[in-house]
Amino acid sequence: MSKDLPHNSALKENAGIQPPDTINLSKIAAFQKRRSEQDSPETLIKKIITGDKVALSRAITMVESINPAHHEKANTVIQGCLPHANNSIRIGITGVPGVGKSTFIESFGKLLTGMGKKVAVLAIDPSSTLTRGSILGDKTRMEELVKDENAYIRPSASGESLGGVARKTRETIILCEACGFDTILVETVGVGQSETAVHSMVDFFLLLNLAGAGDELQGIKRGIMEMADAVVINKADGENIRRAQMAKVEYNRALHLFPKKTSDWTPKVMTCSAIEHSGIQDIWQMIQNYLELTHTNHYFENQRREQSQYWMMETINENVLLHFYNHTAVADLIAHNKKAVQNNEISPFAAAQSILDLYFKS
């Protein structure tokens, strides 16, 4: 095809790199064998608690797997890592798309690793509602942090869970803590559906906003701002500094209208420029002040206990639902009743009740 094209054509194909004449088949086979081998749960536990990131990634993959054969192994690993967990600060970071979450997390993470901390970033990437696929490009956007020895970035697809966070993220936090990471950053999708899940697994909830984005946020900010422990206005640089300061005043006024938090903490509004690394140190100091207060009044420990109880109940709910839909007779009756409902042969409520009656009798 390219032979007939002019020499300067943009469509002309250049010669590629030729493969080597000899290929070491034994080395390829050995590499494929290593890839296919799976460490036992006991081996993974030992490696994780010694700080092995490869073992950590393998364990997280097992936790995220939908293969039933992996569930028991994943539970064994989590149980083995549990005594080595709960020794970190967990920070949830959310905000509308385009607010600069990845840039902020990289700047914030580099500050923390520079202080000798070990930072794990759990970045939840939105899944397509059509193809169920995700880009998982957070490692590309955090190109400096991903090369840091004291950092670990794990992008995960949100799947169909609201807010992009599910039980698997909670379990991943435990594995990261057991691996020695003392600061866990959970980046949510930030589409305004529901951030309750991430709020129920972190110690500090940070909302990133943009100056002049009030109209776009009207539909979602009330619920999220009530949960936020801090509102940070990003991109406060250049000509945007004045707008950011005005937005800070407005958000401060809005926060005063919300009920007092049970933690006795008064939510703060701050400005920063993640790209210029300005204001990042002040944000970390604010989080330190929060930790000091909540440790003193014992809110920190009480919240951790309540969160563990919450996730126990969520796990029960999830498994009951899974058992219900995997029930063969129930699945058959659901398929039958769907058609009957569509044809107006039975009401949706009566159809649902007949399915539930079958399930409870079985």
Disulfide bonds with the S-S distance in Angstrom:
none
